[in-house]
Amino acid sequence: MRYRRIIVTRRGSPDVLRVVEDDLREPVVSEVRVKVLSTCVCLPDVQARYGDTPYPPKVPFTPGYAIVGVVDAIGDGVTRPAVGDRGAALIITGGYSEYVFLPERQFILIPNAVDPADAVTLVLNYLVAYQSLHRTAKV
């Protein structure tokens, strides 16, 4: 089986984005394969594409800072989540893809009633708000 993802082919504007296909592999030990239901487009994605970050990813790379998806396969040793569970993850790169592979501990369960497009916007925004309140403002 094959899946599609978007890669940044060189630094620059959105015209450097290309769709590529890869073979869909099985997850390895302690890893989950997640079918992506939604991802966000955020400023860090754009900055990474231009190389305007302290540690820009090497080109080519797949942008996508956060995802919401459903577990579609699990590797040996995975006890939670289970196939069919929905959740979210902050992954920094890789979200512009039909599937992502994550360590099981990185996938945070979310209720099925939560809309994936609504939930994905909270992943990065929550983290920024939390850090601003607790690390900077010391509230």
N, C-alpha and C positions, 0 to 999 in steps of 0.2 A: 504494500500500500504506500502511496505517496501523500505528502502534505505540502502546503504552500506557506511561505513566509516572505516577509519584505526585508530586503537588505539595503544598507547604505553602501553604495559602490565607491564613493569618494566624498570628500568634504564638500558641503554646499547646500544649495536650496533644495526644495522637494523634488526637483527633476533628477536628483541622484539616487532616488529610490527605485528599486527593481523588485519584481516578484520572481522568486525562485522556487523550485520544487526539490524536495529531499525525500529519501526513503524514510518511512516511519519505522523506527526501531522499537524494541520492547524496553521497558524500564529496567535498570540494573538494581542491585541490592539497595534497599532503603530509599528508593526513588519512586515517585509517582508520575504517570503521564497524564497530563491535563488537557482536555479539549477546551480551547479558549472560547468563552462566550462573549467577553468584552475586554477591551483594553482602553487605556486612556492615551490621549495625545497631550503632552504637557511640556512646559518650558524646558525641563531637563532633557527630554527627547530631542528637541530642536537644538539645544546647546551641544549635545553630543554629536548630532549630525554635522554641525559646523566645526566641531573640535574646540568649542569655547567652554571647556570645563577644566578643572585642575588635572584630572586623569581621564582624558577622552579614550573611549574604547578604540581598539585597533580596527581599521577598515579592512575587509567588510564586516559589518555587524548588523544585528537585527535590533532596532529600537523597540521601546515599549517598557515603561517603567513599572507598570502594575497590571495585573490580570485578575479576572474573575472567570472561573471555569468549572468544569465537572470532571472528576477523576474517571478516566476511561480504562486505565490499567495500572497495576501496582507491581513493584519488584519484590523479590524475596525479602522476608523480614519486616515488611510494612504491616503494622498493626492498626494504624489509624492515619489517614482516612481509608475508606473502603471505596470500591468501584461504585460510581453513582453519586458520591458525595459532592456537594457544591462548596466552593470556597474561593478565597482570594489569596494573593501573594504579592509582595513587593519584590520585584526581581531585577530592577535597574536596567537590564537589557533583555530582549528576547520576546516581548509581549506581542509584537506585530506578527503573529504566527497563528496557524490553526491549532497547533499543539505545542506545549512546553513540557520540559522534564524538570522536576524539582525534588530536592530532598524532602522527605515526608514532613519534617518538622517546620518547613517553610510554608506549608499550605494550611491556612486558617479557615476552619469551617464557617459557613454563613447559612442562614435559614433559606430554604427553597423559595419562600414567599418574597424575598428581597430581589428586586429587579437587578440583573447583572450590570446594566448600564448605569444605574444609580449607585450601586455598591462600589464599582471600580473607581469612581471619582473620590471616594472617601479614603482609599488606601493611602495614597501619598498626602492628600490634604490633611488627614488626621495626624499623620506623623509630623508634618510641618507645624501644625497647630500645637500639638503636644510638646514638641521641642521648644517652640517659641514661648509657651506659657511656663514650662518647667525649667528649661535650661537658661533662657535669656531673662525672662521676667521674674523667674523664681516664685511663681504664684503657688 
